[in-house]
């Protein structure tokens, strides 16, 4: 018993888990996960979070995305206060939502709203992987559906940036049905002549890649983004064969005819402007009218 | 011989005992009829107890029963003049989905469904009912054809999910599913979807954007298999039973969540016990569905389908928890 007092306590070094490391508030410096170079976070942000040394596209928070594309002060957000409930009474779900709200400073995994991009009015939806891995539950489905409907009412293009692990498990089959709901909204919008532009960012998988992400009149992606239906591990287990290094990357999809183009983040605004310009209705005059 | 399920074991043992006693009575002079009568009464009660209180996990087992009737079993019984149409005209013919034209009590229709195999050989040919993109593209081709000729579409849903493979990804599994959701939403003919076995995720939904959606009593419909959910949520696939309870995947659950229209009653013990009887039950509901939907014109059908899916989902607003929809 007395001996217990004198035993030397083992000392443990605490190694932060992968998750912990991501949760650490962004410091002054950021390390590139690809080239391992350390750089000033401020400079990285100024460079639209594209690594200055290797071109790796770091995850871009939804608000930064909107600011980087839309004309200053033009953005007006929709349904900012819409939040999830716990329809299946899934144990621990509410706590997880609360935690993500606090950590990400977001109410849900997508921000929707309207604004102008180089003068072109549009409705925009930007998913954010910082909230529940961008997973789609009722709120994400509803916000995107409403945004598409708004684009239809306003006769403006619909631009979506996807970043999602897929359907949200905790809302079960309700999440699954959001795939049909959003796709139906896009169909109606498309039939009215609406322009749909989808930009897939890292990662776009599962139920999101198998619904609105793939339904653009133009499907673009950022370099290196992971895009696919089934997870790599699941496929490896079922097929038991070596998958190519670039499997399910934006470049892999481009090669297999699944994308219109892979666009570097620095060129994105110009490319989108060109697309919007070409689809601009009315107002232009030229030789073809004579 | 029908394969028996885990929860049916007590029944099997009791039945065995009864038949043993009967055998014994035949060979000897001992009168055991009162004994047997008692046991038979107990069997009837036990049967009632077990089949009236099926857990979600029990239903998963029934939905996956190797003898569970498939799309082709029902097509054979519900329709006449079925002509199977193959191929997506782009890549190949995916036998995990069957489809074609037929008559339903005289009415020309298009029928499409996931198709599992009955034995290992057929299962390999049909990839265990897990489609590749060309399967979905074939289905869409047939649906567009149905629209052109104003035929109602009937879809039977029965898949573990879209196939997770290298080739499927290369050929655009995501796009194929997304395209079906998109195009089905706009079809101007009635679409009736019936979940007859497992409704697994996007691979099931890709045939599931209907005006009416019905489920057999012991079928399931979910965002992911119970095993998959357990692996993701608790990193342990053996917790599938718990996941089945938590994920709300039974016909009752889906009715309550406002997703499906009708629950089609099953033969006691599961559809595999009497396929003809089960087909007759489906027939009743299908007839009722089509009778209603045939009254609507194309525009009304598209609108009804849109509204049906638009209302699915639950959410609230910050500081205003009363505005739950």
Interface residues (C-beta under 8 A of the other chain):
Chain A: X81 X82 X83 X84 X85 X87 X88 X90 X91 X107 X137 X138 X139 X141 X142 X145 X167 X169 X171 X172 X173 X174 X175 X176 X177 X178 X179 X180 X181 X183 X184 X185 X186 X187 X188 X190 X191 X206 X207 X209 X210 X211 X212 X213 X214 X215 X227 X228 X229 X230 X231 X234 X235 X238 X239 X241 X243 X247 X248 X256 X257 X258
Chain B: X162 X163 X164 X165 X166 X168 X169 X170 X171 X172 X173 X174 X175 X177 X178 X179 X181 X182 X183 X185 X186 X201 X202 X205 X206 X208 X209 X221 X222 X223 X224 X229 X232 X233 X246 X247 X248 X249 X253 X254 X257 X259 X305 X306 X309 X310 X312 X313 X314 X315 X316 X317 X318 X319 X320 X324
